[in-house]
Amino acid sequence: MESIPYTTEQKAICREESMHQCESVYDVRDFACDAHYPSDKSIGVVLPQFKRTWLERQLESAMNGTQRPSQILVLQGMQHQNYQPLLRAWPIAKHVWMTNWDSPFFFRFLVPLLLTTHYIHNIDDDVVFSARTLERLNAMIDAQSAPVGIKGRVVSLSDYRTGRFGQSLEAWKDQKVARDFLCNSYGGVLESVKVFWRYRPYTQRNGEDIHYSFSNSVECGGHVGILPVENEAEDVEDHGWDAVATYRKGGHFAIRGKIIRSWALRGFQFVNSSRVSLFYPVPYKQFSRAHREEALYV
């Protein structure tokens, strides 16, 4: 028997019926930036580690806070520290060890897909949260449906010709919470991590903070937000000014400027878009093919 081809209208009806079936089975209305899963308020934490030794303090602060995680993943890059004795003392922390995957920056946003919690927080190895940090970040996630963190940057300049960029380093105590990209911690729901992988990166060797923030802003609308500090007791410990800080590596800021330029060419709207662009050809069709390819993909 020959099958009867569906019309476009019939196909649309079938898709709608399939969607309703998914909704009835999984209790999900749609799947986009917010899949509308019923929130059980569960918290997952990813703690990437490289050379620093603040892991015990991070675990203590997480498990002694006003809201505690039910799942913790410790992601270890290479073998600079022996975390095994500490991990045995903290059985809640599951250990993922990168021994043959040379993509430490982006890999930290792959392992969260292993978590089954509602909230997911990816926390740098130089940061120790205060007792209420997770609680307040989760409240922000609920309120604005966008990724949030404890610190962030505003891009103040992007030079098309050189790839040079400037960033505003306003104190995170500023009550204006919108930023172009987060740094030090990255909190959201599972969908924010899935959005991360929808976009091809300029490079996987740097800029995972920019990629996470920009991809979510482009896909979901609105800029990422940072947590205003209410008082000194809410301060987060920042140990990032040490000898192993990434910004001390040669070429760090040069490559980040090119990453930001690649997103500008994709049409990213910066917090201060009117002041950012420098020497960008207008209209877009004036870009040479070579410049477009170099700026977008490496």
ZIVENDA-V360426 format. One record per run of one state. SS is the DSSP state (alpha for helix, beta for strand, coil for the rest). FROM is the first residue (numbers start at 1). LEN is the number of residues. If there is no record, write none. Layout:
ss=[SS,SS]
from=[FROM,FROM]
len=[LEN,LEN]
//
This chain:
ss=[coil,alpha,coil,beta,coil,alpha,coil,beta,coil,alpha,coil,beta,coil,alpha,coil,alpha,coil,beta,coil,beta,coil,alpha,coil,beta,coil,beta,coil,beta,coil,beta,coil,beta,coil,beta,alpha,coil,alpha,coil,beta,coil,alpha,coil,beta,coil,alpha,coil,alpha,coil,alpha,beta,coil,alpha,coil,alpha,coil]
from=[1,8,27,43,50,55,64,71,78,84,90,93,99,104,108,111,115,119,124,127,129,133,145,148,150,151,160,165,169,178,180,181,184,185,190,197,208,221,224,227,232,235,237,239,246,249,252,266,273,277,279,284,287,289,297]
len=[7,19,16,7,5,9,7,7,6,6,3,6,5,4,3,4,4,5,3,2,4,12,3,2,1,9,5,4,9,2,1,3,1,5,7,11,13,3,3,5,3,2,2,7,3,3,14,7,4,2,5,3,2,8,2]
//
